Amino acid sequence: MNQKKLIAEGAEVAEGKRPKKGFLQPSASSASSAVQSMVDIPVIAIDGPSASGKGTIAERVARALGFHYLDSGALYRLVALAAVKEATRLDDEAALARRALHLHVTFEGGEIFLFGQKVTEAIRSEECGIGASRVAALPAVRAALLSRQRAFRQPPGLVAEGRDMTTVVFPDATLKIFLTASAEIRAERRYKQLKEKGINANIRTLLQELHERDQRDSARSVAPLQKAADARELDSTGLGIEEIVRQVLDWYRQKVAGSQTL
Ligand code: C5P
């Protein structure tokens, strides 16, 4: 493989291609970005519960603006998957934090490799999502992933989605969105996604799992899922993807225009 590699906070990432799903690779402009203060780089931070559509919306908004995209949930999923592969218990906080700190991840043309093994699809399983929400409740794991996430703030800008993008990781984000949708709609969306992948699913079980995951994500003591005081709430129930993307872009442009007239 002759692609130049960049190393960011322990993540080995291939340069020059933007993944379909996953997160950006710090770009070739990383070196020049050192001169540009991090706070000058715009961030659109989107938080919300499972299956609220954050991933799709964040990716589309990033594409429309030519920004990078961070899927922070993928990091927690990767830690959970690595733990399962290594037979690390999902409550062994110290071991999981070490793993999170030294996670060897490669991104190449939309694919994600964990220690050289392709895991793009594997991390999307419901099982991995549930494992992710367990490891994500551990403070040391969250701390270990913090600087890795912030390293994705690269010019010309970043769209980051997850549960604590607006509150903990990018509290100074240019625009903060809390994206919601009814649990029923979210379960339906997840059901359709799984069906499209040929995976059998039961909508009632999915709804139950969503409720449990929401509960765990909102009730945990560290970085719980909550709406930041300065976030705009966007309920996607009954809205199409294009409408939501347009709304986010409108809010962003208003924000930027507002700050330029100050
Ligand atoms: O967004 P996604 O479903 O891929 O996230 C998987 C799990 O990772 C979530 O249920 C949540 O517990 C955790 N997570 C988190 N903080 C983030 C992103 C994800 O705690 N910023």
Boltz pocket constraint, residues with backbone or C-beta under 6 A from the ligand:
constraints:
  - pocket:
      binder: B
      contacts: [[A, 50], [A, 51], [A, 72], [A, 73], [A, 74], [A, 76], [A, 77], [A, 128], [A, 129], [A, 132], [A, 133], [A, 134], [A, 136], [A, 137], [A, 161], [A, 162], [A, 163], [A, 164], [A, 165], [A, 213], [A, 217], [A, 223]]
      max_distance: 6.0
